[in-house]
Amino acid sequence: MISTVSVLAAGARFFGTLPWYVRRKVTPEVARAMLRDRLANRGRLLIDRIAQDVLSRKGSVYERLMAHAGCELGDVEAAVRQEGVEGALRQLLHAGIYLTVDEFKGRTPVRRGSLTLEVSPEQLRSPRAAYHLPASSGGSRSAGTPVLIDFRFVRACAANCLLQLQAWGGDDWVKGVWEAPGAGARFRLTKFAMFGEPPQAWFTQIDPNDRSIPAIFRWNTLALRWSSRLAGRTVPTAVTAPLNDPTPIVEWLARTVQQGVTPVVFTFPGSAVRACLTAAEKRLSIAGTQFLLAGEPITDARVATVRQAGCGAIPRYGSMECGAIGYGCPNGEHADDVHLLEHMHGLIAADGAAPGLGVPESTLFITALHAYSPFLMLNVSMGDQAHIVRRACGCAWDRLGLGVHLSSIRSFEKLTGGGVTFFGVEVIEILERVLPAEFGGAPTDYQLVEEEGPTGETQLLLSVSPAVGAVDESRVAEVFLQRLTAISEVAAVMTRIWRDAGTVRVVRRPPAMSRAGKILHFHISRKP
């Protein structure tokens, strides 16, 4: 966990350093030059990371993995020359040089034959990265994974975001953010402030002044606003727009569109659906709005609801640990079709290369090629899987040389809804022990089922088997939410979003089984 002193020190660096970076706006020419240079030197970037950040740090996690595998720098250089970046990464994966999401998060030891390592995320931070922006990953275990971000990395992300908006014809779009008042929002607003006009609107799904919210959220919000003001590129004041009544953001979108301006708002797919449905209920036109979507599965139903309101749905795939991994293809064949940012990352699928992993073959392993990325990630699984294909699509990303597409992006070990993510180990204890002890029944009598409503809204069902007998359904939901809240301060904020939106609903039904006959703690109900 980040100590209080470290948080305060990082906050001071943030306040003092942000103005200098924000004043140096990223231009389209600079963004394209950054991409082309890095894309042309991907192999060198991978070799540089392994040479400087792995092999020169004796006793570090990856250095010990490589030593155990008998892998030296010359082996990597030869593999890159012969098979390219992804070919080299596959060789490393096959040799046991990778981390599963549980290993990366420090939830389970790393075991490779006779080698056993106890790992924590702190050991995996990028050694060359400065820590300007304190953050925490979406996972709510403990206080989340500490993520300390270098503004040089944020600047690279800003360049990619600028190119994304350009690819969709959004040079003059007005930027806004709608998410919880945490690290993600600060990262997004800082990134938006580094190119084009500063962001014009900031909506939060929780009131940042609510006294039930940890004070650090309010302090960070104030620090961001004052430091951006010093830079002459002031970030807007946060306006509360909860999921159960998103009227403030809907009215802003309607006014902006009426003025002949196109707003682009970063938010979650379920939130965008809520905004579109609310606009229809209030007879407000937000047609023309562009939603930049991430954080949840981007499905056909959700995109259809957004488009029915006359709005655009631009997919993005990424994580707080390594930033954006892929940005949406304007000529996409799927709702979540994104171009892999190959100049920032190496990416491979398991594809049977490491049969002992016990994960789906479509499991993604990500490698961070940027020297200032928050973490040193070398073949790390974040618990996601996707379909990978290289094809020519003719869009702006394709013309820049990014030809790898990802689609059908899903998590196989995280529960995500309303922009909220909980890792499985955090919830299993509640399902298997807490609820049976309180209401009766067996561990398999309680299950979380994620369904998609007809308009694409996320519905999280807490399924209670009829075998349990009569229960107070509202009490079951309340105990579940209370125990989630108690996990950590981060979890409390995330649970608050679910509570306000009424996302969790108790149903009485037998536990759903997978096609293999397994009763899983989390079940995703797919439409036929």
C-alpha positions in Angstrom: 0.0 0.0 0.0 1.1 3.5 -0.6 2.2 5.1 2.7 0.7 8.5 3.7 4.1 10.1 3.3 4.4 8.7 -0.2 0.9 9.9 -1.1 1.6 13.4 0.1 5.0 13.5 -1.7 3.4 12.4 -4.9 0.6 15.0 -4.4 3.2 17.7 -4.1 5.0 16.5 -7.2 1.7 16.5 -9.0 0.8 20.0 -8.0 4.2 21.4 -8.8 4.9 19.5 -12.1 1.5 19.4 -13.9 1.5 23.1 -15.1 4.8 22.6 -17.0 3.5 19.5 -18.9 0.0 20.9 -19.6 1.4 24.1 -21.1 3.5 22.0 -23.6 0.5 20.9 -25.7 0.8 17.9 -27.9 0.1 18.8 -31.5 -1.1 16.4 -34.2 2.3 16.6 -35.9 4.1 15.7 -32.7 1.6 12.8 -32.0 2.1 11.3 -35.4 5.9 11.6 -35.1 5.9 9.9 -31.7 3.8 7.0 -33.1 5.9 6.5 -36.2 9.2 6.6 -34.3 8.2 4.1 -31.7 6.5 1.8 -34.2 9.6 1.7 -36.3 11.7 0.8 -33.3 9.5 -1.7 -31.4 12.2 -4.4 -31.3 14.7 -2.0 -29.9 12.2 -0.8 -27.3 11.6 -4.4 -26.1 15.3 -5.2 -26.0 16.0 -1.9 -24.1 13.4 -2.7 -21.5 14.8 -6.1 -20.9 18.4 -4.9 -20.8 17.9 -1.9 -18.6 14.8 -2.7 -16.5 15.2 -6.5 -16.1 18.7 -7.9 -16.5 20.5 -5.0 -14.9 18.4 -5.4 -11.7 19.7 -8.5 -10.1 17.2 -10.3 -8.0 14.2 -8.6 -9.5 11.2 -10.7 -10.4 11.7 -10.9 -14.2 15.5 -11.2 -13.8 15.0 -14.3 -11.6 12.4 -15.7 -14.1 14.9 -15.3 -17.0 17.7 -16.7 -15.0 15.6 -19.7 -14.1 14.7 -20.2 -17.7 18.3 -19.8 -18.8 17.4 -16.9 -21.0 19.9 -14.2 -21.8 19.8 -10.9 -23.6 21.4 -12.4 -26.7 18.5 -14.9 -26.9 16.0 -12.1 -26.9 17.9 -10.1 -29.5 18.1 -13.2 -31.8 14.4 -13.9 -31.3 13.4 -10.3 -32.1 15.6 -10.4 -35.3 14.1 -13.7 -36.4 10.5 -13.5 -35.3 9.8 -9.9 -34.4 8.5 -8.6 -31.1 5.5 -11.0 -30.7 7.6 -14.0 -31.8 10.1 -13.2 -29.1 7.3 -12.7 -26.5 5.9 -16.1 -27.4 9.3 -17.7 -26.8 9.5 -16.0 -23.4 6.0 -17.1 -22.5 6.8 -20.7 -23.4 9.9 -20.5 -21.3 7.8 -19.5 -18.2 8.6 -15.8 -18.4 5.1 -14.3 -17.7 2.8 -13.4 -14.8 -0.8 -14.3 -14.4 -3.1 -11.7 -13.0 -3.1 -13.3 -9.6 0.7 -13.4 -9.6 0.9 -9.8 -10.8 -1.5 -8.6 -8.1 0.4 -10.5 -5.4 -2.5 -12.8 -4.6 -0.6 -16.0 -5.4 3.2 -16.9 -5.4 5.0 -17.3 -8.7 5.9 -20.9 -9.2 8.0 -22.1 -12.1 9.4 -25.6 -11.4 11.8 -25.3 -8.5 11.5 -21.5 -8.4 9.0 -19.8 -6.1 8.7 -16.1 -5.8 6.5 -13.9 -3.5 5.6 -10.9 -5.6 3.9 -7.6 -4.9 2.9 -4.9 -7.4 5.4 -2.5 -5.8 8.2 -4.8 -7.0 7.0 -4.4 -10.6 6.9 -0.6 -10.9 8.8 0.8 -13.9 12.3 1.7 -12.5 12.7 4.6 -14.8 9.3 6.2 -14.2 8.9 9.2 -11.9 5.8 9.3 -9.7 3.8 12.4 -10.5 0.2 11.2 -10.3 -0.9 8.9 -7.5 -3.6 6.5 -8.5 -5.1 3.1 -7.8 -6.2 0.3 -10.2 -9.9 -0.6 -10.7 -9.5 -3.8 -8.7 -10.8 -3.2 -5.2 -8.8 -5.8 -3.3 -7.3 -4.0 -0.2 -6.8 -0.4 -1.4 -6.4 -1.5 -5.0 -3.0 -1.8 -6.8 -1.0 1.4 -6.2 -0.3 3.0 -9.6 2.0 6.0 -9.6 2.0 7.6 -13.0 4.8 9.6 -14.8 3.6 12.7 -16.7 5.8 11.6 -19.6 3.6 8.5 -19.9 0.5 10.7 -19.6 1.8 12.8 -22.5 2.3 9.7 -24.6 -1.3 8.7 -23.8 -2.5 12.2 -24.7 -0.8 11.8 -28.1 -2.7 8.6 -28.7 -6.0 10.0 -27.6 -5.5 13.0 -29.9 -4.9 10.6 -32.8 -8.0 8.6 -31.8 -10.2 11.7 -32.0 -8.7 12.7 -35.3 -9.3 9.2 -36.7 -13.0 9.7 -36.0 -13.1 13.3 -37.3 -13.1 14.9 -33.9 -10.5 17.6 -34.2 -12.8 20.2 -32.8 -14.9 18.1 -30.5 -15.5 19.4 -26.9 -14.1 17.0 -24.4 -15.9 15.9 -21.2 -15.6 13.1 -18.6 -18.3 11.2 -16.7 -17.0 8.8 -14.1 -16.4 8.4 -10.3 -14.2 11.1 -8.7 -11.1 9.0 -8.5 -7.7 8.3 -10.1 -9.2 7.4 -13.5 -11.0 10.8 -13.8 -7.8 12.7 -12.8 -5.8 10.7 -15.3 -8.4 11.4 -18.0 -8.7 15.1 -17.3 -4.9 15.6 -17.2 -4.6 13.7 -20.5 -7.4 15.8 -22.1 -5.7 19.0 -20.9 -2.4 18.1 -22.7 -3.8 18.5 -26.2 -6.3 20.8 -28.0 -8.6 22.8 -25.8 -8.9 21.9 -22.1 -11.8 19.6 -21.2 -15.0 21.6 -20.8 -17.1 19.4 -18.5 -16.5 17.0 -15.6 -19.4 15.0 -14.3 -19.0 12.6 -11.4 -21.3 9.6 -10.5 -20.7 10.3 -6.9 -20.7 13.8 -5.2 -17.0 14.4 -4.4 -18.0 16.6 -1.4 -20.0 13.8 0.1 -18.6 13.3 3.6 -18.9 9.6 3.4 -16.3 9.6 0.6 -12.7 9.4 1.9 -11.1 12.8 2.2 -8.2 11.9 -0.2 -10.7 12.1 -3.1 -11.6 15.7 -2.3 -8.0 16.7 -1.8 -6.9 15.2 -5.1 -9.8 16.9 -6.8 -8.8 20.3 -5.4 -5.1 19.7 -6.3 -6.0 18.9 -9.9 -8.2 22.0 -10.3 -5.6 24.5 -8.7 -2.6 23.1 -10.5 -4.4 23.2 -13.9 -5.4 26.8 -13.1 -1.7 27.6 -12.6 -1.1 26.2 -16.0 -3.7 28.5 -17.6 -5.7 25.5 -18.7 -8.2 25.1 -15.9 -10.0 21.8 -15.5 -13.7 22.3 -14.9 -15.4 22.0 -11.6 -16.9 18.6 -10.9 -20.7 18.4 -11.3 -22.6 15.4 -9.7 -24.5 13.3 -12.1 -25.4 10.0 -10.5 -26.4 7.0 -12.6 -29.9 7.0 -11.2 -30.4 10.6 -12.3 -28.0 11.7 -15.0 -30.0 14.8 -15.8 -27.0 17.3 -15.3 -24.9 15.6 -18.0 -27.9 15.0 -20.3 -28.8 18.7 -20.1 -25.2 19.7 -20.8 -25.0 17.4 -23.8 -28.3 18.8 -25.2 -27.2 22.4 -24.8 -23.8 21.7 -26.4 -25.4 20.0 -29.4 -27.9 22.8 -29.8 -25.0 25.2 -30.0 -23.7 23.3 -33.0 -20.8 21.7 -31.2 -20.0 18.0 -30.9 -19.3 16.8 -27.3 -17.1 13.7 -26.8 -17.5 12.2 -23.3 -15.3 9.5 -21.7 -17.6 7.1 -19.7 -18.6 3.5 -19.3 -20.9 1.7 -21.8 -23.6 1.2 -19.1 -23.4 4.9 -18.2 -23.8 6.0 -21.8 -26.9 3.8 -22.1 -28.3 5.5 -19.0 -27.7 8.9 -20.5 -29.4 8.0 -23.8 -32.4 6.5 -22.1 -32.7 9.6 -19.8 -32.5 11.9 -22.7 -35.3 10.1 -24.4 -37.5 10.2 -21.3 -36.9 13.9 -20.9 -37.4 14.5 -24.6 -34.0 16.1 -24.9 -32.0 15.6 -28.1 -28.3 14.7 -27.6 -27.9 13.4 -31.2 -24.4 13.9 -32.4 -22.8 13.2 -29.0 -19.8 10.9 -29.2 -19.2 8.6 -26.3 -15.7 7.2 -25.7 -16.4 3.9 -24.0 -14.2 1.7 -21.8 -14.2 -0.1 -18.5 -17.0 -2.6 -19.3 -17.8 -5.0 -22.1 -18.9 -3.0 -25.2 -21.7 -5.1 -26.7 -24.0 -4.8 -29.7 -27.0 -4.1 -27.5 -25.3 -1.2 -25.7 -24.0 0.3 -28.9 -27.4 -0.1 -30.6 -29.1 1.9 -27.7 -26.5 4.7 -28.0 -26.9 4.9 -31.8 -30.6 4.9 -31.5 -30.3 8.2 -29.7 -28.3 9.5 -32.6 -25.0 9.3 -30.7 -21.7 7.6 -31.6 -20.0 4.8 -29.6 -16.2 4.8 -29.8 -14.6 1.8 -28.1 -11.4 1.9 -26.1 -9.6 -1.0 -24.3 -7.0 -0.5 -21.6 -6.2 -0.6 -17.9 -4.9 1.8 -15.3 -1.7 -0.4 -15.0 -0.6 0.3 -18.6 -3.0 2.9 -20.1 -4.9 2.5 -23.3 -4.1 -0.8 -25.1 -6.4 -0.3 -28.1 -8.5 2.5 -29.6 -11.6 2.1 -31.7 -11.6 1.4 -35.4 -13.9 3.7 -37.4 -14.3 0.8 -39.9 -14.7 -1.8 -37.2 -16.4 -5.1 -37.8 -17.5 -5.5 -34.2 -18.9 -3.2 -31.5 -15.6 -3.3 -29.6 -13.2 -3.5 -32.5 -10.0 -1.6 -31.5 -6.6 -1.2 -33.1 -3.8 -2.4 -30.8 -1.4 0.5 -30.0 1.6 -1.5 -31.2 4.0 1.4 -30.6 3.1 1.2 -26.9 2.6 -2.5 -26.2 3.4 -6.0 -27.3 0.5 -8.4 -27.1 0.1 -12.1 -27.6 -2.5 -14.7 -26.8 -1.8 -17.9 -24.8 -2.7 -20.0 -27.9 -1.6 -23.2 -26.2 2.0 -21.9 -25.9 2.0 -22.5 -22.2 -0.5 -25.4 -21.6 0.1 -25.5 -17.8 -1.4 -22.0 -17.4 -4.9 -23.2 -17.1 -6.4 -20.2 -18.9 -8.4 -19.9 -22.1 -6.2 -19.9 -25.3 -7.5 -16.4 -26.1 -6.1 -15.0 -22.9 -4.1 -11.9 -23.5 -0.6 -11.3 -22.3 0.5 -7.6 -22.4 4.0 -6.2 -22.5 4.6 -2.5 -21.8 7.1 -1.1 -24.3 7.1 2.5 -22.9 10.0 3.1 -20.5 7.8 5.4 -18.3 4.8 3.1 -18.1 3.5 2.7 -14.5 4.6 -1.0 -14.4 7.3 -3.2 -15.9 5.0 -5.6 -17.6 6.5 -8.5 -19.5 3.9 -11.0 -20.7 1.4 -10.1 -18.0 -2.2 -11.3 -18.0 -4.8 -8.8 -16.7 -7.5 -11.5 -16.8 -8.8 -10.5 -20.2 -9.3 -12.5 -23.4 -10.0 -11.3 -27.0 -10.0 -12.3 -30.6 -6.8 -11.0 -32.4 -6.5 -10.5 -36.1 -4.3 -8.5 -38.4 -6.3 -7.0 -41.3 -6.3 -3.9 -43.5 -9.3 -1.7 -42.8 -8.3 1.6 -44.5 -9.0 3.8 -41.5 -6.6 6.4 -40.1 -5.0 4.0 -37.7 -4.4 1.5 -40.5 -2.7 4.2 -42.5 -0.4 5.0 -39.6 0.7 1.4 -39.6 -1.4 -0.1 -36.8 -3.0 -3.2 -38.4 -3.7 -5.5 -35.4 -7.4 -5.6 -34.3 -8.8 -6.8 -31.0 -12.5 -7.7 -30.6 -14.8 -9.7 -28.3 -12.8 -8.4 -25.4 -14.0 -9.9 -22.1 -12.7 -10.7 -18.6 -12.6 -14.3 -17.4 -11.9 -13.5 -13.7 -13.3 -10.1 -13.0 -16.8 -8.9 -12.4 -17.5 -5.5 -14.0 -20.6 -3.3 -14.2 -21.3 0.4 -14.1 -17.5 1.0 -14.4 -17.0 -0.9 -11.2 -14.6 -3.9 -11.1 -14.2 -6.5 -8.3 -11.8 -9.4 -8.5 -13.2 -12.8 -7.9 -11.3 -13.5 -4.6 -13.0 -10.4 -3.1 -16.5 -11.6 -3.6 -16.2 -15.4 -3.2 -15.9 -15.1 0.6 -19.2 -13.2 0.7 -21.0 -15.7 -1.5 -19.6 -18.9 0.1 -19.4 -17.9 3.8 -21.1 -14.7 4.7 -24.4 -15.1 3.0 -24.9 -18.8 3.9 -24.1 -18.0 7.6 -26.6 -15.2 7.6 -29.4 -16.6 5.6 -28.8 -20.4 5.4 -28.0 -22.7 2.5 -24.8 -24.0 1.0 -21.9 -22.2 -0.7 -23.3 -23.0 -4.1 -26.7 -21.5 -3.3 -25.5 -18.0 -4.0 -24.3 -16.8 -7.3 -23.7 -13.5 -9.2 -25.2 -13.4 -12.6 -24.4 -10.6 -15.1 -27.1 -10.0 -17.6 -27.6 -7.4 -20.3 -31.0 -5.7 -20.4 -32.8 -5.2 -23.7 -31.3 -1.7 -24.0 -27.8 -2.8 -23.1 -27.9 -1.8 -19.4 -25.9 -4.0 -17.1 -28.0 -5.9 -14.6 -26.2 -7.7 -11.8 -28.4 -10.4 -10.3 -27.6 -11.9 -6.9 -29.2 -15.3 -7.4 -30.4 -17.2 -4.3 -31.4 -20.8 -4.8 -35.0 -21.7 -3.8 -33.5 -24.4 -1.7 -32.5 -21.8 0.8 -36.1 -21.2 1.8 -37.8 -17.9 2.6 -35.5 -14.9 2.9 -35.8 -11.2 3.0 -34.5 -10.3 -0.4 -33.9 -6.7 0.3 -31.8 -7.8 3.4 -29.8 -10.2 1.3 -28.9 -7.4 -1.1 -28.0 -5.1 1.8 -25.7 -7.5 3.5 -24.0 -8.2 0.2 -23.4 -4.5 -0.5 -22.3 -3.8 3.1 -19.7 -6.5 3.0 -18.4 -5.2 -0.4 -18.2 -1.7 1.1 -16.1 -3.0 4.0 -13.3 -4.4 1.7 -11.6 -1.0 1.4 -12.1 2.7 0.9 -11.8 2.2 -2.8 -14.4 -0.6 -2.7 -16.7 1.6 -0.7 -16.7 4.2 -3.5 -17.2 1.6 -6.1 -20.1 -0.1 -4.2 -21.7 3.3 -3.8 -22.1 3.5 -7.6 -23.9 0.2 -7.7 -26.1 1.1 -4.8 -27.1 4.5 -6.3 -27.8 2.9 -9.7 -29.8 0.0 -8.3 -27.5 -2.3 -10.2 -27.8 -5.3 -7.8 -31.1 -7.2 -7.7 -31.9 -10.4 -5.9 -33.6 -13.2 -7.8 -34.7 -16.6 -6.7 -33.5 -19.3 -9.1 -31.3 -22.4 -9.1 -27.6 -21.6 -9.7 -26.7 -21.4 -13.4 -24.3 -23.9 -14.8 -21.6 -23.6 -17.4 -21.6 -25.7 -20.6 -19.2 -28.0 -18.8 -21.7 -28.4 -16.0 -19.8 -26.2 -13.5 -21.5 -23.9 -11.0 -19.3 -20.8 -11.1 -19.4 -17.9 -8.6 -19.9 -15.5 -11.5 -22.0 -16.4 -14.5 -22.5 -14.2 -17.6 -25.9 -14.8 -19.1 -25.5 -14.5 -22.9 -28.4 -13.8 -25.2 -29.2 -16.7 -27.6 
